[in-house]
Amino acid sequence: MYKSIIIGTGPAGLTAAIYLARANMKPLIIEGPEPGGQLTTTTEVENFPGFPEGIMGPELMANMRKQAERFGAEFVTGWVNSVDMSERPFKLQVEGKGEFVGESIIISTGASARWLGIPGEKDNVGRGVSTCATCDGFFFRNKKIIVVGGGDSAMEEANFLTRFATNVELVNRRDELRASKIMQDRARENEKISWSLNRTPLEVVASGMGVTGLKVRNNVSGEEEVIETDGVFIAIGHTPNTKFLNGQIDTDDHGYIIVKPGSSETNVPGVFACGDVQDNKYRQAITAAGSGCMAALDCERFLESNGSH
Ligand SMILES: Cc1cc2nc3c(=O)[nH]c(=O)nc-3n(C[C@H](O)[C@H](O)[C@H](O)COP(=O)(O)OP(=O)(O)OC[C@H]3O[C@@H](n4cnc5c(N)ncnc54)[C@H](O)[C@@H]3O)c2cc1C
């Protein structure tokens, strides 16, 4: 029986682990399918405070893990298949590892970016393909960028990226955009944004140096062409990793866990959420880490007031 079980080892889960371990709570942390989380899929991280020269994503995450281990956090590698939240203590089923029981749970399973699923896409993450304009826009000063998507976030990312790029080409499969009128108008008024609508992305084209173009099919003429670019930003949304909770926790329409404002508390007492899994807005490493700290402190107070600290 653990006092607290943390699910996920991105910046949110590992920060919660550091706090709980330092508070002598001996947390168990379950790493899941992507130990270290999303930052392990990137190269340089330049906006995490404390690293004036930047730090490689995998190194930052390895450091956070070591810091949690130093204070006695215990790790299990495995995928949480289900959690029984009908009564406390909670029971977790971990693929290949069996059942683990905890008096409290911190969910920090992140939100996965949706991908187009075309050749060249995943191979070039960090070499010109990105799903995060806030994170990677800075690397594209005076370059040409393509943004794929037609929703509000695609419009927002395109507008933001014009701060750096010489030109942003918005590629969307359909002729119509899903984005709200105000976001569309803002993008259409931006002279640095050009439009390739009714185009289906087929392949990210790259040389040894990185991305050079996006191959698309014109849905009207059926013709294929390569649009030259230095970067492709995929902005077709995120999927919060909450399926394994099987509807036991309140989520919004997009599946993000709802927490009480200003806290990490979910609707189930003793279950807390932090990081991108409850954040549809900021989705940054530092906000994830900050909310991981909140979850650990909320969790400690919960256990204290329930007489189990
Ligand atoms: C390519 C890329 C570059 C980025 N660059 C930056 C940047 O420069 N700066 C910045 O601030 N942010 C950046 N981000 C965003 C940042 O990575 C995220 O905001 C941050 O990682 C979110 O942290 P998290 O802890 O909430 O979740 P994640 O990092 O997503 O971690 C989720 C964890 O949950 C685990 N998990 C999921 N499902 C299960 C399950 N069923 N059972 C067990 N475990 C599970 C996973 O294995 C993983 O360990 C980038 C993101 C990407 C994809």
The ligand as an ORCA input file, in Angstrom:
! r2SCAN-3c Opt
* xyz 0 1
  C       8.288     17.945    -29.632
  C       7.887     18.750    -28.408
  C       8.673     19.827    -28.016
  C       8.319     20.565    -26.889
  N       9.131     21.585    -26.513
  C       8.838     22.283    -25.396
  C       9.690     23.344    -24.951
  O      10.696     23.667    -25.596
  N       9.334     23.972    -23.813
  C       8.215     23.680    -23.097
  O       7.967     24.278    -22.054
  N       7.388     22.692    -23.498
  C       7.667     21.994    -24.618
  N       6.818     20.996    -25.050
  C       5.588     20.748    -24.270
  C       5.938     19.918    -23.033
  O       6.680     18.794    -23.436
  C       4.663     19.497    -22.311
  O       3.913     20.641    -21.971
  C       5.015     18.724    -21.035
  O       5.833     17.611    -21.327
  C       3.758     18.244    -20.330
  O       4.150     17.548    -19.212
  P       3.230     16.484    -18.486
  O       4.016     16.047    -17.306
  O       1.880     17.031    -18.269
  O       3.016     15.281    -19.504
  P       3.956     14.481    -20.563
  O       5.289     15.091    -20.717
  O       3.087     14.351    -21.734
  O       4.123     13.076    -19.847
  C       3.057     12.193    -19.735
  C       3.519     10.953    -19.012
  O       2.381     10.129    -18.754
  C       2.678      8.784    -19.060
  N       1.426      8.079    -19.375
  C       0.482      8.395    -20.303
  N      -0.524      7.480    -20.273
  C      -0.212      6.578    -19.292
  C      -0.820      5.418    -18.770
  N      -1.997      4.962    -19.218
  N      -0.172      4.747    -17.781
  C       0.998      5.183    -17.288
  N       1.616      6.304    -17.729
  C       1.030      6.984    -18.715
  C       3.674      8.877    -20.216
  O       4.442      7.701    -20.302
  C       4.511     10.074    -19.774
  O       5.523      9.639    -18.911
  C       7.144     20.236    -26.160
  C       6.346     19.180    -26.565
  C       6.698     18.433    -27.675
  C       5.839     17.265    -28.114
*
